[in-house]
């Protein structure tokens, strides 16, 4: 079976590449990294006008009603360009969680602003960077009259410093594991909600710590049914892992492209270093890693578009493979560039930092492989 994008999907990718070649060029990425927000609001406004934030949101909720295939296609291009913008947090975390957990009425109320780019959203799910299962949810929720009161700490919240809306996962007092988990749509200005930007290795992607000090929200903030939040949250995290894998494939491809270009122009011993067998074999191995990861991501994207129950396993496989491919290609790119690879003048170190930071976000490769092993029954005792 051969996968290929349709003409319309290829046009979407071509338009995105042309836009990002100008608005996510190296100098603009570096300027965004040094800014307070971590992105250029003018560029973000244009992204909303292009309709990218609306790609996977249904038409009845203000979106374009396209599928996860289009979103994967777009994310790969964004990964190539190291886009600095709250796109992933809004489209792949916040909106995704609302689509998975919210009622139809809640989706129609919350998603149009995200689809248009006016509302920046994100997902605040756990209190640890190492836990992406139900046991990692530590925030607490309790009723108070007709309202909900939320308390606890949420760590490593993507774009939490600037989000207008946070989808918060919290559990009932005394509950454990997958029981008692609920999701809430919490405005960033809710009383008792405090946020603090975190120092990060990858300055192209900002994280924040969220403190819920008896934050009070209306009863209507509960997404879906009380205590039934884990299955939709797990589904949202699976889709987010796939989205991140698509970005990582794009980043890995760019590392390969940068390496090949440098190997052709760098002269040693009177000849381009790309003529040396060791460099050729390294680049060939990078290509195999990229194409293998890309195949897994594209297949998982098709499964996500179909809504198949296989998505959890395939998203984990895609995330594990893409994380390793991106980090390997970024590390090899550093080596091929030699001493200049980690200098500020070259972009390779920016991809290396994005690769390392993304490797653990939403679960590292070992965590996802263990999840796949459990899914196929390898954790069960023999006999």
Beta strands, then each sheet from edge to edge (+ up, - down):
strand 1: 121-124
strand 2: 140-144
strand 3: 147-158
strand 4: 165-172
strand 5: 181-187
strand 6: 193-197
strand 7: 207-218
strand 8: 222-223
strand 9: 267-268
strand 10: 271-272
sheet 1: 1+ 4+ 2+ 3- 7+ 6-
sheet 2: 1+ 4+ 5- 8+
sheet 3: 9+ 10-
end
